[in-house]
Amino acid sequence: MRAVIQRVSRAQVNVVEEVVGRIGPGLLVLLGVAKSDSQTDAEYLAAKLVSLRIFDDEKGKMNLSLVDTGGAVLAVSQFTLYGDVRKGKRPSFDEAAPPEVAHRLYEHFVSKIREAGITCETGRFQATMQVELVNDGPVTILLDSTRAF
């Protein structure tokens, strides 16, 4: 699994003209699922996400997590995170999981965040979405289920 995590003061995702997910302060997570991913990968990333200390403490140092701040998560599936553009000019998505596998693991990831006591809103799987955000900082972190970038 691969995630682009952005610290936000607010974010929302729309499908057509409908808001399907909205949060205030917290993290926007764009999540890609690979063919080789498992529930263990989803659990690892969810646990890592809720404990990431990327929110400022009273001294302005990144020392607080979602658990500490009471922030929320907006999780949006994004298979294009596995787009490979090393050859040619059009991305290949051969490494992305098929939709039925990706959907199951995306939902498992979301459930683990919620089990940790964090509010987690979502986009709509396989829909064309418009994501709006105010990146706070800006702070953007890349995570992979096998390593941090």
N, C-alpha and C positions, 0 to 999 in steps of 0.2 A: 504494500500500500504506500501511497505517496500523498502527502498533504502540503498544501500551501496555507499557512496560518497567518492571518492578519489581525493585529490588535485594532479594534474599532471602537469608536464612540457610539456608533449605530450602524446597522446594516439591515437590508431587506432584500428579498427575492420575489420577483413578480413572474407570473405566467400569464401571458396575454395581458390583461389589464387588472388581474387579481393579485393582491399581495398574499403569498402563501406562507411566508415566514418573515419574522421581524424581531430584531433584538436591539437593546440599548447597548451599554458598555459590555465588551466581551471580546469574543474571537469569531471571525469569519473563517471557516475551514472549507477549502476546496479539496475534495477527496477523490483520488483516483485508485482504482482497484486493478491489480495485475492478475493474469491467469494463474500465477503461482501462489497467490495469497490465500490465507486460511483465516479461521476464526481467531487463532492465536495472534495473527498480525493485527486484526481489528482491535483486539483486547489490548495489545501492547500500545498501539497508537492512541487509543482512548485514554489509557492510564497516563501516558506521557503528556498528552494534551492538557488534562485537568490539573496536572501538577507543574506544568511549565511556569517558571517564575519570570514572567515577562511584563508584569504590571508594576508601576512605580510605587515604592513605599513613601513614607512621609519625608524622606531625605532625597527623593527623586531617583533612587536606585532601583533598577529592575530586580525586585526581590519578592514579589507577591504573585500568587497563582490565582486561577479562577476560583478555587476553593476559598482562598483568603479574601477575595474581593466580592464574591457573590455575583460575578459576571456570568453571562450567558454565551451559548454557542449557536451559530447559524451554520449548519452543515449542508454543503451543496455538492452533489456528486459531479465529478468532472473527469470523464474517461480520457479527455484530451491531454491530461497530465502524462499519459503514456504514449503520446505521439512521438515518433522517432523520425527526425528530419536529417539524419546523418547522410542519407542517400536521396538524391532527387530533390524535388521542390515541393512535393506534397507529403504530408505526414503519413506514416504507416502506423496503424494502431494494432499491430499483431500481438503486442504484449499485454494489451488491455483485456480484462476478463470479459467473457460473454455477459450480456445483460442480466440473465437470470442469476448468475453467480455474483456479479457485481452488486446487484440489488440486495441480495441476501446478506452479503458482507457489509455493505453500507448500512443497512438496518441494524445489524449486530453492533457496529461501531456506535451508532446513535444510541442504542439501548444501553451500552456500557457507560456512555457519558451520563445518561439520565440516572442510571443506577448509582453513580457517584454523587448524585444530588445536585447536578448542574442542569439548569434549564437548557434544553436543546431544541431549537426550531430547525426546520428542514426546508429544502427546496422540493421540487417534484421530480422524482427519478425519471430520466429519459425525456423530460420536457425541454423545450427551448425556453430558457429563463433569462431574465434581465436581473443582474445583481447590482445593487447600489450599496455603497459603503463610504464611511468617512474613516480613513485609516488614521489611527491615533499614533502619532510619533514622527513619521511612519515607522511601524514595526512590522516586519514580514519575516517569517521563519519557514524554512523548508524542512520537512520531516519525511523520512522513509521508514518503513517498518523494520528495516535491517540496520539503518544508521541515520544519524542526523547529518545533513550536508554541511 
